[in-house]
Amino acid sequence: AREVLGACRASNPQQARSALLRWAAAALPDPRPATLVALGNRLGEDNLMAALGDLDRCLYGREPQPWSGTVLAAAFQPLARRHARSRKQTRPTPLPSLYPSP
């Protein structure tokens, strides 16, 4: 999540796309989204989908457009926080001992 937010702060669209897809690969269960549109559809949050659409248009639109990462950062940050909290709550239980005491 830090990598995504850093790319947004730097307003670097290529870095933001790469960081988002890496975050999704690590944070979401299979199937992993391969595109920004697929990621937006998977997460289903309107403001994030709009921000990802802006990023996608900046990267792949017919006419290059400047991109500011502030909107994407604002939409992504609450999602990243929720995901981090849910990950902490669902930590796997430790493995049982190989040699339990009698």
Secondary structure as GFF3:
##gff-version 3
##sequence-region A 1 102
A	DSSP	alpha_helix	2	9	.	.	.	ID=ss1
A	DSSP	alpha_helix	13	27	.	.	.	ID=ss2
A	DSSP	alpha_helix	36	43	.	.	.	ID=ss3
A	DSSP	alpha_helix	46	60	.	.	.	ID=ss4
A	DSSP	alpha_helix	70	89	.	.	.	ID=ss5
###
